[in-house]
Amino acid sequence: MVDLCISKVVESKLAMNILYICNPDSIHDQKWMRFFAEKDDFQVFAVGESVCNERTIEDLENQNIILLPSVDSFSIKTPLRNYQSIQKLRHYCHQYKIDLIHVLFATPYALWTNYLDKPYIITTRGSDVLVVLPELKDKIGLKGLYFNWLFKKFKKAFEGAKVITSTSELQIQRIKELFAVDSQLVRTGVDVDKIQSINAEKHLPIELNGKQFIFSPRFMSPIYNIAYQIDAIKLLSEAICESFYFVFVRGKQYDQDYYNMQLSALKENNKIKFIIFEYLDQESLWATFKKASLAIMTPVSDGTPNSALEAMAANCPLILSDLPYDKDLFENTCEKIQITNPKILATKIEQTLLSINQFNQSALKAVSIYGNRTSEMKKMESLYKYSISN
């Protein structure tokens, strides 16, 4: 399959040409790009490290995002492929007269900026700077030599960026500790008005029609702690298990072993009714939030999760891990729990289902002020203009 949906490229230099190095399949990456692709004074190109499926190609084309053929993943084991990918990226920069490169997730995409001569911006969004980069530092042994080399490459990339942005204050603090450079707060944001006004009946997945359900929107991977949620579900009363379905999203790219373990854990308990979607498109996701009785997110590490903001904008009660989240957004807007004992989550689920959503108004107000996509992307637009003029 060819991951190419290049539409007619505008030759006029009235537009700022931006190359996003990203995961084009990611709905969150598409949100960043779509804002600028919809503007007449920007021309948006995207390149990733894997071949996109046909649905993504079609979605990007509809969003006026020009998808370029992918590069290979960066690896010390494949220097020839690295060289070929670098040459491909350089060719894109020249052919499409790229003004600015924007890396939408630091690991691994920031590595490529060391080999390109265009101004660039790096955005961190959570696990890249909170988990992956710290794990590369100060390792020992033969593997440690490689990790330390990688860390130095990332350090060079961060030091060379025109601007670094992050989606939470914690990330900003961590970048300062790791690389002694500054970062600016730009949240991804969500389309609050669109979420509020969407017709949930029209866009709700047919499998959920007429059902009461509890929604776990984060993908079924270890970092999102799905096993902990399932352990908690097993402790719920029979009355709740009889009344509610438990809805999960596997994700397009997933850990097969981990997924199989969670699937087995759900199947071994006959009282649990569950539905697992491979993926939900944007409208279906919003509709699912609007119809859910409760949303649960228990990651072990996180930035500012868009899915949580979408739940808040959809007036969906939310249970979230007790992590150092952005206080502007998550202080007194949702339930927080320690992710230590599944009984804690089970109890909180039962309490939340039996009570009125006390955070309804405060959650909507917070996401409207601090998590509004339009205002956050306007900050990003100012940083784009700054980066190519300095």
N, C-alpha and C positions, 0 to 999 in steps of 0.2 A: 504494500500500500504506500502510495506517495503522499507525504504529509505536506501538500502544497495547495494553497488556495489563493495564489497571488492574483489579485484583481488588477485593474489598470492602475499603474502607479503614476500619480500626478507629478509632472516634471517641474512645476513651479516651485521656486524656493520661498514663496510666501508662507508655506507651511513649515513648521518645525518637525523634522523627521526623527522619531524616537525608535530605537531598537530595544525591546524588552527581552532580556535573557531570563527565562522563567519556565514554569510548567504550563504550557498552553491548555492542558486538560483541566487545570484547576479552576474551579468556578471563582475562587477568591482572586487569582491572578487576572482572570478575565474582567473582574470588577474594576481593578486599577486601570487596565488598558481601555476598557469600554468608555470611560468618562472622556478620555482624550480622543478616542477614535470617533466619537460623536461630534467633535468640534471641527469647524472648518479650517482652523489654523494649526492643526496637528495632523500628521500622517504616522500611523502606528504600524510597526512591524514586530513580530514575535518569533522567537526561536527557542526551542527546548532541547533536551537531551534524549528524547524518545519520540518515536513515530506516533502521531496522533491518530485516533480512530476517526471514522468517517463522520460521526455525529459532531465531534469537536471541530473538524474542518468546516462543516456546514455552519455551526454556531458562530465561529470566528468570522467567516465570510459575511454572515448576516449582520455582524456587529462592526463591519468595516475594518477588521483587524487583518493585516496581511501576514499570513503564516508562511515562514520560510522553512526550507528543508532542515531537519534536525542535525545537530552535531552529536558526536559520540561522547559518552561520559568521560570526564577527566580521570586519568589513572596513570600512576607512575609505571605500571606494568605495560602500558601500550603507548610508548613515546611517539611512534609513527602516527597512530590515530590522533593523539593530541595535536601533533603538528598539522595534520590534515584539517582538524576541526578549527585550529587557530587560523589557518589560511582561509577556510570557508567564512569564518566570522569577519576577517579583514576584508574579504571580497564583498560581503554584504554591506559593510560600512562604506566601501568605495562605490559600489554599484548603486546603492539607494541613497547616497549622499546623507548618511546618518549624522545628525547634529549632536545627539546625546544618547548614551546607553544607560538603561535603568535595569539593575539587577533586582528582581522582586523577592528573592529569598537568598540569604547570604551563602548558605551551604547547599550545593557545591558551586553555585553559579558565579560567585564573586571571583573564583580562581581565574576565570577567563579574562578578567579585566587587566591582569598583569601583562597581557600580551597584545593589548589593543591601544591605539593612540588617540582615542576619542575621549572627551570628558564623560565621566560616569557618576551615577548615584547608586548607592547600595541601600536597600531597605531590609531591615530585619523584622521578623514577624512572630518570634516566639522561640520555638525549639532550636532554631538555627544558632542563635547566640546564647540561649539559656542552657542548652544541653550539648549539642554537637561540638561547638567550638571549645568549650571548657574541657571536654573529654579528650581533645587532641593535645592539650598542654601538659608538659612535664611527664610524659610517659617514658618508661624505661624499656630496655631490651631492643631487639631488632625491629619489632613492630613500632616501638616507641620512636626509633629514628625516623621512620616514615611519617608517623603522626606529627612529630615535631617539625619536620620539613614542611608538611602541609600547613601547620599552624603559622609558620613564618610566611608562607605564601598568602594566607588569608590576612595576616597582619599588614603585609605590603599593600594588598588590595584596599584594605580599610584606610591606610594612611594616604593612599593616592586618590581617594574619592573626593570629588568636588563637594558633595553633601552626603551625609548618612542620615537616614530617617529610621525611626522605630515606632512600633505601634503601642508601646507601653513605657512607663517611666523605669520599670525594672530593667528592661532591655537597655535603655540609655545608660543606666548605672553599670550594667555588666560590660558594655562596650568600653566604657571609660576605664574599668578595671583591667580588661584584657589587652586593650590596644592604646590606651591613653589618648583617645580621640573623642570628640564630641559628636553627639547625635541629636537630632531634632524630633520632637513628637509629632507624627502624622498618623492618625488612626486610619484604618481602611474605611470604616464607616459603612452604613447600610442605607438603603433607600426607604426611609421611614414612611414617607407619604404613600409610596407604592405598596408597601407591606400592609399599611392600614387600610388601603382601599381595595386590595385584591379580592376578587370573588372566590372565596375558599371552596364553595360548592363546585365551581367549574373546574378548578385546578387540583383538587384533592385526588390522590391516586385511588383508583377504583377499588383496590383491595381494602381501603379504609372506610369506605362508605358505610354509614350506619353503625360504626363501631366506636366504643370508648377506648382510648389508648393513651399510653405513656410513651413518650418519644425520647430516644437516645440518638441525637443527630450526628455525633462525632463518629468518624469511621472506626471500624472494629480492629483496632491496633493496640499494642501494649501501652503506648504513651497516653491513650485515652482511657485506659483502665477499665475496659469493658468487663473483664473477669470479676472485678470488684462489684460492678452493678449487678451482674448475674447472681453472684453470691448473696447480694442483698435481696434480690427478687425472690429467691428461694425461701427467704424468711418472712415474706409477706403473708398476711392472713388469706385464708381460702376465699373469703368474700371479695377481696380485692382482685385476686387472681381469676375469679369467675367473672368479674365485671369488666376487667380491662385486658386489652392486648398490649404487648410490649413490642415496640417498633424500633428496629435498628437499621443502620446503613452500613453495608459492608465496605464500600469504596471500590473504585475500579482497580487500583493497585493495592494489594493487601498481603499481609503475612499469612500464607496458606496454613502453616501449622497452628498459629495462634487462632486463626478463624475457625479451623476445624475443632479445636479444643472448646471454644465458646459455643459452637453449634451443638457439640455433643453434650455440653453442660445444660443447654436449654432443652434438648430433646429428652434427657434422662429424667426430667421432672414433668410428669404428666399434667400437673395442674397449671403449668405455664403455657399461655397462648401467645405466640410470637409471630411476627412478620419481619423478614429481613429484605430490604431493598438493596440492589447493587449500587444504585445511585439515584438521586432525585434532582431534577432540573430546578432552576431557580423558583419558578412559579409553584411547582409542586411542593418544594421545601417550605415556602412561605405559607401555603395553604395548610400543610401538615402542622406547622406551628400554631396556626390560628384555630385548628380543630382539636389539638392535643389538650388533654386535661393537665398535663405536666410535662416539662422537659428536664432531662437529667444530663449533666456533664460533669465527669469526675476525672479530668486529666491529672497526671502526676506533674506536668509542667505545662505552662501555657503563656501566651502573650495576651492580646486582647481578642478574644474569640468572636468572630463575626456571627457565628451561630447563636451565641448568647445574646448579642445585640438584636438579632432578628427575632429571637423569642420575646425579648422585651418589647420590641416594636409591635409584635403580634398579640400583645397582652396575654402571653402564655406564662403561667407560673414556672419559675426556674429554680432548680437546685444546682449549686455549683461547688466545686472543690474550694476549700479554704486556702487558696493560694494568694500571694501578694498582688492581687489584681488592681487595676486602675481604680482608685477610690472615687474619682469623678463619676465613673460609670457604674461601679458595682458595690458602692456603699449604700446600704438600705434600699436596694432595688431587687434583691433576690435572696433566697435562703443559701447559707454557706454551711458546709459540713467538713469535718476532718475526715480524711480518707484513710482511716486506720482500721476500723472494725465495721464489717458490712451491716451489723445490727444498727449502727448509727444512721446509715442511709435508709434502711428499711423503716425505721421509726419516723424519720423525716418525711419519707414518701407518704406514709399513712397520715401523718399530721397535716401535711400540705393538701392532700386530697380531701380531707374532712373540713378544711377551713376556707374562708374567702381569701382570695389573692390580695393580701394586705399591701403588696408592693406595686400594684397595677399602675397607679398614677405616677408614683415616683420613678418607676422604671421607664415609662414612656417619656417623661420629662427629661430624664438623664440622657437617654439615647437620642432624643431630638436635639439636645444642646451639644453634647460631647461626641456623639457617634453618628452624626449626619454626614453621609458620604459626600454630598455636594460641597459643604464647607471645608471638609478635610482635603478634598481633591483640589480645591482652589488654592490651598496652602501649597500643595505639591506643584501646581502650575507656576506659582511664584518662584519656587526653588528650581524648576526647570529653566526659567528665564535667567535666574541668577547664575546657574551653572554654566551656561554657554556664553555668558558675557563677562566672566571673571577667570 
